[in-house]
Amino acid sequence: MCGICCTVSLCAHVDMSHYQENKKLIRRGPNSSQQLIRSDPTHHYSCFFSGHVLHLRGELTPQPLQDENGNVFLWNGEVFGGIEVSSAANDTFVMFQHLTSCANEHELLSVFSKVQGPWAFIFYQSKNHSLWFGRDFFGRRSLLWKFSDDLEEILSLTSVAESLTDEDHWQEVPASGIFRCDLSTCAQVKSISLTWYPWVSVSEMQLPGATVHDEEQKWILNTLPKCVTQLNIGSDGLLVPVSALNTDITDTFSEQKFKTSCKTVSLEELQLLISDEHKKNIQLFVNVLSKAVLKRVLNLPRLNQSLSPAPERQANVAILFSGGIDSMILAALADRHVPPEEPIDLLNVAFMMRAPNQQKAPLKKCRRGKIPSSALTGNHSNPGALLTDPFNVPDRITGRSGLEELKALSPTRIWNFVEINVTLEELNQMRQKYISQLIYPLNTVLDDSIGCAVWFASRGIGMLQSNGEKKPYNSTSKVVLTGIGADEQLGGYSRHRVRFNMLGYKGLLDELSMELGRISSRNLGRDDRVIGDHGKEARFPFLDENVVSFLNSLPISDKVDLTLPRGLGEKLILRMAAVSLGLANSSVLPKRAMQFGSRIAKMENSNEKASDKCNRLQTEIID
């Protein structure tokens, strides 16, 4: 992973000292930092490039990369498939080789159509004075853009903005394709014009390109300032990397009906639902998801730790861990592929509750779901102490229970259950110093809650139980697995059940289709900025292209059955997969959003709506 930045100036010469180091980019890429300027006095433009590398793969390759022809490349991504990258190679260098060998734009677009994995890039193509940039189909890597009337900084691109003022108007680059800026033409007219190459499906490729994405083109152009005078649609496009969503609706849903979604479900009820008909799809799903996890935990810089004492061994892989179904499955699959002598960090975050004696209430509410009694006790000799601990939030309870399941499943693995406790004082301090500017340009209460929770969790600083006592612990893992994408594809949110109750499976399918379409703007850019701030890389196995294509290929009835109660019907295929992996109580836990499970949503103003603008995100604060 990297922090990348480029500023376009429509001036022939630019003073290098004009550009200061972006501290937030350095935090993202602590292993190497470089800057360079590429100027063209004849065509009267200059580009400043800055690259900051987090070394994870092959030899350390400083960025920006440049060649003898004047091409420049910045890459913030991972190639997990589609283009061959050997285990000893660096994917930045491989991608640069592919791009510089392209004879035309069709070949360049073909390269990006093949890549499987998350990416954001900036590529200066010297021979035709073109600046290419964009994000992958799901927007799993952050890239922001800002336009200005100032010809010295008329276009700026960055993974994360450094200082924010009232004059700054950064936006996320839409993950709707890739863009090209003809710098020579822009220098002549002293304004920015862009060509947009959208993602197109196989069926859309048979249609005239100018008519397919007209509405989206208008939407993008309407969000841009007046200095962007034109947005053209390219004559070519990128092939959508996943198969289309199966919209068939059959009558083969579960015959077992429950009168109320408040019914407490059991593992036995889930097991009864697994028919021979389900088993084939369950195994195929486990296989494709397991391969996605495999690709994301291998090829990391590793030391031979087999001879080291267990307490001294360092984890290379961490999981954002609540003990819920998504994180439990990721942990179980990571256990298959991470070297057996290597610990796995389970990062569990909790925000201090203001009134510890009120924490019993959420466990009684049906809509929050019942926590199994085993989750309350775990291996603690004094269960009553759990009810007076101000950090004993729902995710801490289910996290401890999940830890016991994982220990039973893989007793020789070192599972580091990292208890990350956050006080209101520390939350306010870190939000002001770091988090608010990472969440920007998003600004809602929901962005604040999730962004803060993910920032503290992925930082990995907490307490670890060791030999009966808790000791300070700082996770060394550079890779953080997160379960985002499971709920969006498998009907995990409460709004999916509301939609289903109103419009049935047709309404649910429409909602799920919309979820993946907006995940780049709602979640992934923010989460990449927040996790990357610790010099760590977010990886999303549920959004692996092969996983998404497999789930898209299934009829809705094979994935979700919302006639069943919470804890059973949503993410049904995932719950069945959990049973096949040997998981128990965690497979029937109802969905609980991170902001509620960690209790950050109750820490400050509990009367806010998730969609409200958050006044606590003071983005005008400058380091």
C-alpha positions as CSV (number, residue, x, y, z in Angstrom):
1,M,0.0,0.0,0.0
2,C,1.1,3.5,-0.6
3,G,0.3,7.2,-0.2
4,I,0.3,8.8,-3.7
5,C,0.0,12.4,-4.8
6,C,0.1,14.5,-8.0
7,T,-0.4,18.2,-8.6
8,V,-0.8,19.5,-12.1
9,S,0.5,23.0,-12.9
10,L,-0.2,24.8,-16.2
11,C,3.1,26.6,-15.9
12,A,6.4,25.6,-17.5
13,H,8.4,25.7,-14.3
14,V,7.5,25.0,-10.7
15,D,9.6,25.5,-7.6
16,M,10.0,22.2,-5.8
17,S,10.0,24.0,-2.5
18,H,6.4,25.1,-3.2
19,Y,5.3,21.6,-2.3
20,Q,5.6,20.5,1.3
21,E,5.7,16.9,2.5
22,N,2.2,15.5,3.3
23,K,2.6,14.0,6.7
24,K,-0.5,11.9,6.3
25,L,0.9,10.3,3.1
26,I,4.1,9.5,5.0
27,R,2.1,7.8,7.7
28,R,0.5,5.6,5.0
29,G,3.9,4.7,3.4
30,P,6.6,4.7,6.1
31,N,9.2,2.6,4.2
32,S,10.1,4.9,1.3
33,S,9.4,8.5,0.3
34,Q,10.3,10.3,-3.0
35,Q,9.2,13.3,-5.0
36,L,9.9,14.4,-8.5
37,I,8.7,17.0,-11.0
38,R,8.1,16.3,-14.7
39,S,8.1,19.6,-16.7
40,D,7.5,20.2,-20.4
41,P,8.6,23.8,-21.3
42,T,7.4,23.4,-24.8
43,H,3.8,22.6,-23.9
44,H,3.8,24.8,-20.7
45,Y,2.8,22.3,-18.0
46,S,4.5,20.7,-15.0
47,C,3.5,17.8,-12.7
48,F,4.6,17.2,-9.2
49,F,4.6,13.6,-8.0
50,S,5.0,12.2,-4.5
51,G,5.0,8.6,-3.5
52,H,5.2,7.0,0.0
53,V,5.5,3.2,0.1
54,L,4.4,0.6,2.7
55,H,6.6,-2.4,1.7
56,L,4.6,-5.7,1.6
57,R,5.6,-7.5,-1.5
58,G,8.8,-8.4,-3.4
59,E,11.7,-6.0,-3.2
60,L,11.1,-2.6,-1.8
61,T,10.3,-0.4,-4.9
62,P,10.4,3.3,-4.2
63,Q,7.8,5.5,-5.9
64,P,7.3,7.4,-8.1
65,L,8.6,4.9,-10.7
66,Q,10.1,6.5,-13.8
67,D,11.8,5.3,-17.0
68,E,14.1,6.7,-19.6
69,N,11.2,7.8,-21.8
70,G,9.9,10.2,-19.1
71,N,6.9,8.0,-18.0
72,V,6.0,8.2,-14.3
73,F,3.9,5.8,-12.2
74,L,2.3,5.9,-8.8
75,W,0.5,2.8,-7.6
76,N,-1.5,2.2,-4.5
77,G,-2.8,-1.3,-5.0
78,E,-2.4,-5.1,-4.9
79,V,-2.6,-7.5,-7.9
80,F,-4.3,-10.6,-6.6
81,G,-5.1,-12.0,-10.0
82,G,-5.6,-11.3,-13.7
83,I,-2.0,-10.3,-14.3
84,E,0.9,-12.6,-13.4
85,V,3.0,-11.5,-10.5
86,S,5.5,-14.0,-9.1
87,S,5.8,-14.4,-5.3
88,A,9.2,-12.7,-5.4
89,A,8.2,-9.8,-7.7
90,N,6.8,-6.4,-6.9
91,D,3.4,-5.6,-8.4
92,T,4.2,-1.9,-8.8
93,F,7.1,-2.7,-11.1
94,V,5.0,-5.3,-13.0
95,M,2.2,-2.9,-13.6
96,F,4.6,-0.2,-14.8
97,Q,6.1,-2.6,-17.3
98,H,2.6,-3.5,-18.7
99,L,1.5,0.2,-19.0
100,T,4.7,1.5,-20.6
101,S,4.4,-1.3,-23.2
102,C,0.9,-0.2,-24.3
103,A,0.8,1.1,-27.9
104,N,-2.7,2.8,-27.5
105,E,-5.4,3.5,-25.0
106,H,-7.3,0.3,-25.8
107,E,-4.3,-1.7,-24.6
108,L,-3.9,0.4,-21.5
109,L,-7.6,-0.1,-20.7
110,S,-7.2,-3.8,-21.2
111,V,-4.5,-3.9,-18.6
112,F,-6.8,-2.4,-16.0
113,S,-9.7,-4.6,-17.1
114,K,-7.6,-7.7,-16.2
115,V,-6.4,-6.7,-12.8
116,Q,-8.0,-8.4,-9.8
117,G,-7.5,-6.6,-6.5
118,P,-7.8,-3.1,-5.0
119,W,-6.0,-0.2,-6.7
120,A,-5.7,3.5,-7.2
121,F,-3.1,4.8,-9.6
122,I,-1.7,7.9,-11.3
123,F,0.2,7.3,-14.6
124,Y,2.0,10.1,-16.6
125,Q,2.3,8.9,-20.2
126,S,5.0,11.1,-21.7
127,K,4.6,10.4,-25.4
128,N,1.1,11.8,-25.6
129,H,1.2,14.2,-22.6
130,S,-1.5,12.2,-20.8
131,L,-2.2,11.9,-17.1
132,W,-4.2,8.8,-16.3
133,F,-5.8,8.1,-12.9
134,G,-8.6,6.2,-11.2
135,R,-9.8,3.6,-8.7
136,D,-10.8,0.0,-9.0
137,F,-14.4,-1.1,-9.6
138,F,-15.3,-1.2,-5.9
139,G,-13.2,1.8,-4.9
140,R,-11.2,-0.2,-2.4
141,R,-8.4,2.4,-2.4
142,S,-8.8,6.1,-1.7
143,L,-8.1,8.7,-4.3
144,L,-9.3,12.3,-3.9
145,W,-9.2,15.1,-6.4
146,K,-9.4,18.9,-6.2
147,F,-9.7,21.5,-9.0
148,S,-8.7,25.1,-8.8
149,D,-8.6,28.3,-10.8
150,D,-5.0,28.7,-9.7
151,L,-2.9,27.6,-12.7
152,E,-0.1,26.5,-10.4
153,E,-2.3,23.9,-8.7
154,I,-5.2,23.5,-11.2
155,L,-5.6,19.7,-10.5
156,S,-4.5,17.8,-7.4
157,L,-4.8,14.1,-6.7
158,T,-4.0,12.4,-3.4
159,S,-4.7,9.4,-1.3
160,V,-5.5,11.7,1.7
161,A,-5.6,15.4,2.0
162,E,-3.0,17.1,4.2
163,S,-4.4,20.4,5.5
164,L,-8.0,21.4,5.1
165,T,-9.3,25.0,4.9
166,D,-12.5,26.6,3.9
167,E,-11.1,27.0,0.4
168,D,-10.4,23.3,0.0
169,H,-13.0,21.3,-1.9
170,W,-11.7,17.8,-2.1
171,Q,-13.9,15.0,-3.4
172,E,-13.4,11.3,-3.9
173,V,-12.6,10.4,-7.4
174,P,-15.7,8.4,-8.6
175,A,-14.9,4.7,-8.9
176,S,-16.9,4.6,-12.1
177,G,-14.0,4.1,-14.5
178,I,-10.6,5.8,-15.1
179,F,-9.9,9.3,-16.3
180,R,-7.4,10.8,-18.7
181,C,-6.2,14.5,-18.8
182,D,-4.6,15.7,-22.0
183,L,-2.1,18.1,-20.4
184,S,-1.0,19.7,-23.6
185,T,-4.5,20.7,-24.6
186,C,-5.3,21.9,-21.0
187,A,-2.2,24.1,-21.1
188,Q,-3.3,25.7,-24.3
189,V,-6.8,26.6,-23.0
190,K,-5.8,27.1,-19.4
191,S,-8.5,24.9,-18.0
192,I,-9.1,21.2,-17.3
193,S,-10.9,18.8,-19.6
194,L,-11.1,15.1,-18.9
195,T,-11.9,12.0,-20.8
196,W,-13.8,9.3,-18.8
197,Y,-13.5,5.6,-19.6
198,P,-16.4,4.0,-17.7
199,W,-16.8,0.4,-16.5
200,V,-19.0,-1.5,-19.0
201,S,-20.5,-4.9,-18.9
202,V,-20.2,-7.4,-21.7
203,S,-23.8,-6.6,-22.8
204,E,-23.1,-2.9,-22.7
205,M,-20.1,-3.3,-25.0
206,Q,-22.5,-4.2,-27.8
207,L,-24.1,-0.7,-27.5
208,P,-22.8,2.7,-28.6
209,G,-20.6,3.9,-25.7
210,A,-21.9,7.5,-25.8
211,T,-25.4,6.5,-25.0
212,V,-24.8,4.0,-22.1
213,H,-23.4,6.3,-19.5
214,D,-24.9,9.7,-20.4
215,E,-26.7,10.2,-17.1
216,E,-23.7,9.2,-15.0
217,Q,-21.5,11.5,-17.1
218,K,-23.9,14.4,-16.3
219,W,-23.8,13.5,-12.6
220,I,-20.0,13.6,-12.5
221,L,-19.7,16.8,-14.4
222,N,-22.3,18.5,-12.2
223,T,-20.1,17.7,-9.1
224,L,-17.1,19.4,-10.7
225,P,-16.2,23.1,-10.5
226,K,-16.3,25.5,-13.4
227,C,-12.6,25.2,-14.2
228,V,-13.4,21.7,-15.5
229,T,-14.8,22.7,-18.9
230,Q,-15.5,19.3,-20.4
231,L,-16.0,15.6,-19.5
232,N,-15.9,13.4,-22.6
233,I,-16.7,9.7,-22.7
234,G,-13.9,7.7,-24.2
235,S,-14.6,5.5,-27.2
236,D,-13.5,2.5,-25.2
237,G,-14.1,1.4,-21.7
238,L,-13.1,-1.1,-19.0
239,L,-14.7,-4.5,-18.6
240,V,-16.6,-4.9,-15.4
241,P,-14.6,-7.4,-13.3
242,V,-17.6,-9.3,-11.8
243,S,-20.5,-11.2,-13.2
244,A,-24.0,-9.6,-13.2
245,L,-26.3,-10.1,-10.3
246,N,-28.7,-13.0,-10.7
247,T,-32.2,-11.5,-10.4
248,D,-34.1,-14.8,-10.8
249,I,-36.7,-15.3,-8.1
250,T,-37.9,-18.8,-7.4
251,D,-40.5,-20.3,-5.0
252,T,-38.0,-22.7,-3.4
253,F,-37.5,-20.7,-0.2
254,S,-37.4,-22.4,3.2
255,E,-40.8,-24.0,4.2
256,Q,-40.1,-23.3,7.8
257,K,-41.6,-20.0,8.9
258,F,-41.4,-18.1,12.1
259,K,-44.1,-15.8,13.3
260,T,-41.8,-13.2,14.7
261,S,-38.3,-12.1,13.9
262,C,-37.7,-11.7,17.6
263,K,-37.5,-15.4,18.1
264,T,-34.2,-16.5,19.6
265,V,-32.6,-18.9,17.1
266,S,-30.3,-21.8,17.9
267,L,-27.5,-23.6,16.2
268,E,-29.6,-26.7,15.9
269,E,-32.3,-24.8,13.9
270,L,-29.6,-23.6,11.5
271,Q,-28.2,-27.1,11.1
272,L,-31.7,-28.4,10.2
273,L,-31.9,-25.9,7.4
274,I,-28.8,-27.3,5.7
275,S,-30.1,-29.7,3.1
276,D,-28.1,-31.8,0.6
277,E,-29.2,-29.2,-2.0
278,H,-27.4,-26.5,0.0
279,K,-24.2,-28.4,0.6
280,K,-22.7,-28.0,-2.9
281,N,-23.1,-24.2,-2.9
282,I,-21.8,-24.0,0.7
283,Q,-18.6,-25.9,-0.3
284,L,-18.1,-23.8,-3.4
285,F,-18.6,-20.7,-1.4
286,V,-16.1,-21.8,1.3
287,N,-13.6,-22.7,-1.4
288,V,-13.8,-19.3,-3.3
289,L,-13.7,-17.3,0.0
290,S,-10.8,-19.4,1.3
291,K,-8.8,-18.6,-1.8
292,A,-9.6,-14.9,-1.4
293,V,-8.2,-15.0,2.1
294,L,-5.2,-17.1,1.0
295,K,-4.2,-14.4,-1.5
296,R,-4.4,-11.7,1.1
297,V,-2.3,-13.4,3.8
298,L,0.5,-14.8,1.7
299,N,3.5,-13.1,0.1
300,L,4.2,-10.9,3.1
301,P,7.7,-10.2,4.6
302,R,8.0,-12.9,7.2
303,L,10.7,-14.0,9.6
304,N,11.1,-17.7,10.6
305,Q,9.5,-17.7,14.0
306,S,9.3,-21.4,14.5
307,L,12.2,-21.4,17.0
308,S,11.2,-18.3,18.8
309,P,9.4,-18.5,22.2
310,A,5.7,-18.1,21.7
311,P,5.4,-14.7,23.6
312,E,8.1,-13.2,21.2
313,R,6.4,-14.2,18.0
314,Q,4.9,-11.4,15.9
315,A,1.7,-11.4,14.0
316,N,1.7,-10.4,10.3
317,V,-2.1,-10.6,9.9
318,A,-4.8,-8.9,12.0
319,I,-8.6,-9.1,11.8
320,L,-11.1,-6.4,12.8
321,F,-12.8,-8.7,15.2
322,S,-16.2,-8.5,16.9
323,G,-16.9,-12.2,17.3
324,G,-19.7,-11.8,14.7
325,I,-20.2,-14.1,11.8
326,D,-18.1,-12.1,9.3
327,S,-15.0,-11.8,11.4
328,M,-15.3,-15.4,12.7
329,I,-15.3,-16.8,9.2
330,L,-12.3,-14.7,8.2
331,A,-10.4,-15.9,11.3
332,A,-11.2,-19.5,10.6
333,L,-10.1,-19.2,7.0
334,A,-7.0,-17.2,7.9
335,D,-6.1,-20.0,10.3
336,R,-5.9,-22.4,7.3
337,H,-3.3,-20.3,5.5
338,V,-1.2,-18.3,8.0
339,P,1.9,-20.3,9.0
340,P,0.9,-22.4,12.1
341,E,3.7,-20.9,14.3
342,E,2.5,-17.3,13.6
343,P,0.0,-15.6,15.8
344,I,-3.1,-13.9,14.4
345,D,-4.2,-10.7,16.0
346,L,-7.9,-10.3,16.8
347,L,-8.5,-6.5,17.2
348,N,-11.5,-5.9,19.4
349,V,-12.5,-2.3,20.1
350,A,-14.7,-0.9,22.9
351,F,-15.7,2.6,23.8
352,M,-16.2,3.4,27.5
353,M,-19.8,3.4,28.6
354,R,-20.8,6.4,30.6
355,A,-23.1,4.4,32.9
356,P,-21.9,0.8,33.5
357,N,-25.0,-0.2,35.3
358,Q,-27.1,0.4,32.2
359,Q,-25.2,-2.1,30.0
360,K,-27.5,-5.0,30.8
361,A,-30.4,-3.3,28.9
362,P,-29.2,-3.9,25.4
363,L,-28.9,-7.6,26.0
364,K,-32.6,-7.7,26.8
365,K,-33.8,-6.1,23.7
366,C,-34.9,-8.4,21.0
367,R,-33.9,-6.1,18.2
368,R,-30.3,-6.3,19.4
369,G,-30.4,-10.0,19.4
370,K,-29.8,-12.3,22.3
371,I,-26.2,-13.0,23.4
372,P,-25.6,-16.7,24.2
373,S,-25.0,-17.3,27.9
374,S,-21.6,-18.9,26.9
375,A,-20.6,-15.5,25.6
376,L,-21.2,-13.9,29.1
377,T,-19.0,-16.4,30.9
378,G,-16.3,-17.5,28.5
379,N,-13.3,-18.6,30.6
380,H,-13.7,-15.9,33.2
381,S,-13.9,-17.0,36.8
382,N,-16.0,-14.0,37.8
383,P,-18.8,-13.4,35.3
384,G,-20.3,-10.7,37.6
385,A,-17.2,-8.6,36.9
386,L,-18.1,-8.4,33.3
387,L,-21.3,-6.5,34.1
388,T,-19.4,-3.8,35.9
389,D,-16.6,-3.3,33.4
390,P,-17.3,0.0,31.5
391,F,-15.7,-1.6,28.4
392,N,-17.9,-4.7,28.5
393,V,-19.7,-3.6,25.4
394,P,-21.6,-6.1,23.2
395,D,-18.8,-6.6,20.8
396,R,-16.4,-7.4,23.7
397,I,-18.8,-10.0,25.0
398,T,-19.2,-11.7,21.6
399,G,-15.5,-11.3,20.9
400,R,-14.5,-13.2,24.0
401,S,-17.0,-15.9,23.1
402,G,-15.7,-16.1,19.5
403,L,-12.2,-16.4,20.9
404,E,-13.2,-19.5,22.8
405,E,-14.7,-21.0,19.6
406,L,-11.5,-20.3,17.7
407,K,-9.3,-21.9,20.4
408,A,-11.5,-25.0,20.3
409,L,-11.3,-25.0,16.5
410,S,-7.5,-24.5,16.4
411,P,-6.0,-25.0,19.8
412,T,-2.3,-24.8,18.7
413,R,-2.7,-21.4,17.1
414,I,-1.7,-18.3,19.1
415,W,-4.8,-16.1,19.0
416,N,-4.0,-12.6,20.3
417,F,-7.3,-11.2,21.5
418,V,-6.4,-7.5,21.7
419,E,-8.7,-5.5,23.9
420,I,-8.7,-1.9,22.6
421,N,-10.4,0.4,25.2
422,V,-11.1,4.0,24.2
423,T,-12.1,6.7,26.6
424,L,-14.1,9.8,25.6
425,E,-11.0,12.0,26.3
426,E,-8.8,9.9,23.9
427,L,-11.6,9.8,21.3
428,N,-11.8,13.6,21.2
429,Q,-8.1,14.0,21.1
430,M,-7.4,11.6,18.3
431,R,-10.5,12.7,16.3
432,Q,-9.1,16.3,16.4
433,K,-5.5,15.3,15.6
434,Y,-6.0,12.7,13.0
435,I,-9.4,11.1,12.3
436,S,-11.5,14.0,11.2
437,Q,-9.2,14.8,8.3
438,L,-9.0,11.1,7.3
439,I,-12.8,10.8,7.2
440,Y,-13.0,13.9,5.0
441,P,-14.7,14.6,2.6
442,L,-17.4,12.4,4.2
443,N,-19.0,14.1,7.1
444,T,-22.0,12.3,8.6
445,V,-22.6,11.0,12.1
446,L,-22.3,7.4,10.7
447,D,-18.9,8.3,9.1
448,D,-17.7,9.7,12.3
449,S,-18.8,6.6,14.4
450,I,-17.4,4.0,12.0
451,G,-14.3,6.0,11.0
452,C,-13.3,6.4,14.7
453,A,-14.1,2.8,15.6
454,V,-12.0,1.5,12.6
455,W,-9.1,3.9,13.3
456,F,-8.7,2.8,16.9
457,A,-9.3,-0.9,16.1
458,S,-6.8,-1.0,13.3
459,R,-4.2,1.0,15.3
460,G,-4.0,-2.2,17.4
461,I,-2.9,-0.7,20.7
462,G,-4.5,-2.4,23.6
463,M,-4.2,-5.1,26.3
464,L,-3.5,-8.7,25.9
465,Q,-4.3,-11.5,28.4
466,S,-1.1,-13.4,29.2
467,N,-0.6,-15.9,32.0
468,G,-3.6,-14.7,33.9
469,E,-2.8,-11.0,33.7
470,K,-3.3,-8.2,31.1
471,K,-0.3,-6.6,29.5
472,P,0.0,-3.7,27.0
473,Y,0.2,-4.9,23.4
474,N,0.8,-3.2,20.1
475,S,-0.1,-5.1,17.0
476,T,2.8,-5.4,14.5
477,S,0.6,-6.6,11.7
478,K,0.7,-4.6,8.4
479,V,-2.3,-6.4,7.0
480,V,-5.8,-5.9,8.4
481,L,-8.6,-8.1,7.2
482,T,-12.1,-6.7,7.4
483,G,-15.5,-8.2,6.7
484,I,-17.0,-5.3,4.8
485,G,-18.9,-6.5,1.7
486,A,-20.7,-9.5,3.4
487,D,-23.7,-7.5,4.6
488,E,-24.0,-5.6,1.3
489,Q,-24.2,-8.8,-0.7
490,L,-26.1,-11.0,1.7
491,G,-28.8,-8.8,3.2
492,G,-27.2,-8.2,6.5
493,Y,-28.5,-4.7,7.3
494,S,-31.8,-4.0,8.9
495,R,-32.8,-1.8,5.9
496,H,-32.7,-5.0,3.8
497,R,-35.4,-6.6,6.0
498,V,-37.4,-3.4,5.8
499,R,-37.2,-3.4,2.1
500,F,-38.1,-7.1,1.9
501,N,-41.1,-6.6,4.1
502,M,-42.3,-3.8,1.8
503,L,-41.5,-5.1,-1.6
504,G,-40.5,-8.7,-1.3
505,Y,-37.5,-10.3,-3.0
506,K,-37.7,-7.9,-6.0
507,G,-37.2,-5.0,-3.6
508,L,-34.4,-6.8,-1.8
509,L,-32.6,-7.5,-5.1
510,D,-32.8,-3.8,-6.1
511,E,-31.4,-2.8,-2.7
512,L,-28.5,-5.3,-2.9
513,S,-27.7,-4.1,-6.4
514,M,-27.6,-0.5,-5.1
515,E,-25.4,-1.5,-2.1
516,L,-22.4,-2.6,-4.3
517,G,-22.9,0.3,-6.6
518,R,-22.4,2.8,-3.8
519,I,-19.9,1.0,-1.5
520,S,-17.0,3.0,-3.0
521,S,-18.5,6.3,-1.9
522,R,-20.1,5.2,1.3
523,N,-17.4,3.0,2.9
524,L,-14.3,2.0,1.2
525,G,-12.4,5.2,0.5
526,R,-13.0,6.2,4.1
527,D,-11.9,2.9,5.5
528,D,-8.7,2.8,3.4
529,R,-7.7,6.3,4.6
530,V,-8.4,5.4,8.2
531,I,-6.6,2.1,8.3
532,G,-3.8,3.3,6.1
533,D,-3.0,6.1,8.6
534,H,-1.3,3.5,10.8
535,G,1.0,2.2,8.0
536,K,-1.3,-0.8,7.5
537,E,-3.2,-2.1,4.6
538,A,-6.9,-2.9,4.6
539,R,-7.8,-6.1,2.7
540,F,-11.4,-7.1,1.9
541,P,-11.8,-10.8,1.1
542,F,-15.6,-10.6,0.7
543,L,-15.0,-8.1,-2.1
544,D,-12.6,-10.3,-4.0
545,E,-13.8,-10.4,-7.6
546,N,-14.2,-14.2,-7.7
547,V,-16.2,-14.1,-4.4
548,V,-18.5,-11.4,-5.7
549,S,-19.0,-13.2,-9.0
550,F,-19.8,-16.4,-7.3
551,L,-22.4,-14.8,-5.0
552,N,-23.8,-12.8,-7.9
553,S,-24.3,-16.0,-9.8
554,L,-26.6,-17.6,-7.2
555,P,-30.3,-16.9,-7.0
556,I,-31.3,-14.8,-4.0
557,S,-33.0,-17.8,-2.4
558,D,-29.7,-19.6,-2.1
559,K,-28.2,-16.7,-0.2
560,V,-30.8,-15.1,1.9
561,D,-34.2,-16.0,3.4
562,L,-35.7,-13.1,5.3
563,T,-38.8,-15.1,6.1
564,L,-36.5,-16.5,8.8
565,P,-35.7,-14.5,12.0
566,R,-32.7,-12.4,12.6
567,G,-29.6,-14.4,13.3
568,L,-30.7,-16.9,10.7
569,G,-32.3,-15.5,7.5
570,E,-29.8,-12.7,6.8
571,K,-26.5,-13.9,5.4
572,L,-27.9,-17.5,5.4
573,I,-25.3,-19.0,3.1
574,L,-22.5,-17.5,5.3
575,R,-24.1,-19.0,8.4
576,M,-24.3,-22.4,6.8
577,A,-20.6,-22.0,5.7
578,A,-19.7,-21.2,9.3
579,V,-21.3,-24.5,10.4
580,S,-19.3,-26.4,7.8
581,L,-16.1,-24.8,9.2
582,G,-16.9,-26.0,12.7
583,L,-18.1,-22.7,14.2
584,A,-20.9,-22.8,16.7
585,N,-22.8,-20.0,18.5
586,S,-21.3,-17.3,16.4
587,S,-23.0,-18.7,13.3
588,V,-26.4,-17.6,14.7
589,L,-25.5,-14.2,16.1
590,P,-27.7,-11.5,14.6
591,K,-26.1,-8.6,12.8
592,R,-24.9,-5.8,15.0
593,A,-23.5,-2.7,13.4
594,M,-20.0,-1.7,14.6
595,Q,-21.1,1.6,16.0
596,F,-23.6,-0.1,18.3
597,G,-21.5,-3.1,19.1
598,S,-18.5,-1.0,20.1
599,R,-20.8,1.5,21.8
600,I,-19.3,4.5,20.2
601,A,-22.8,5.5,19.0
602,K,-23.9,5.9,22.7
603,M,-20.8,7.6,23.9
604,E,-21.6,11.2,22.9
605,N,-25.0,12.4,21.4
606,S,-27.3,9.4,21.3
607,N,-30.1,11.5,19.8
608,E,-28.3,12.0,16.5
609,K,-29.4,10.4,13.2
610,A,-26.8,8.5,11.3
611,S,-27.3,10.6,8.2
612,D,-26.9,14.0,10.1
613,K,-23.9,16.1,9.4
614,C,-21.5,15.5,12.3
615,N,-20.4,18.7,14.0
616,R,-17.5,16.9,15.7
617,L,-15.8,16.4,12.4
618,Q,-13.9,19.7,12.4
619,T,-12.1,19.4,9.1
620,E,-10.9,23.0,9.2
621,I,-8.3,21.9,11.9
622,I,-4.8,21.9,10.5
623,D,-1.8,20.1,12.0
